[in-house]
Each structure stands twice: as C-alpha cells, then as structure tokens.
Amino acid sequence: MSLDPLDGLARYLDDLGLLVYDPTGTAGDTFIETLPPEPAEAVGLWLYGAAEQDSRNG
C-alpha cells in the first residue's frame, strides 16, 4: 500500500484502465511531478498548494 497520494492516484487510474502507470518511470504514459518529452501523449500528476479561498467565490 502506497502512502504517496500521487502514486496512489496513478495506480488507481491505471487499475481503472484510464492510463498506464509504471512506478519505475521506464514505461507507461503517466508520470509523477515530471513530464518527459516522450511519449507524445502523456499525463503528469503534481501536488501543489492552493491559494487561500476567496469568500466571494466559495
């Protein structure tokens, strides 16, 4: 079981057949906090902090 949320999300999406995730980064089309030049069609997952919520926009 992975405690890394991005790894867990990538594995979940891979299990659903929505993308191909290889945790070693040598195959597949999904990458964690990086996006190499190949393959031409790929998914990059990043964690980032959101700005403070604006009370007018919810």
C-alpha positions, -999 to +999 in steps of 0.1 A: +000+000+000+013+034-010+012+064+013+022+088-015-011+103-028+001+108-063+014+073-066-019+060-052-039+081-076-018+069-106-022+033-095-060+038-091-064+053-126-042+026-140-064-001-123-095+016-140-077+013-174-077+051-179-039+053-182-008+033-180+014+038-149+048+023-143+062+033-109+097+029-122+091+055-148+105+034-176+072+026-194+037+039-195+022+073-201+018+086-166+045+105-146+047+119-111+059+155-109+077+153-142+067+152-178+094+139-202+094+148-240+082+113-249+056+098-252+038+124-272+006+118-253+012+116-216-002+125-182+017+144-155+005+145-119+016+171-094+007+182-059+006+218-053-008+242-026-039+261-035-043+298-028-064+309+001-101+305-007-119+337-019-151+341+002-169+355-028-162+325-050-168+298-025 
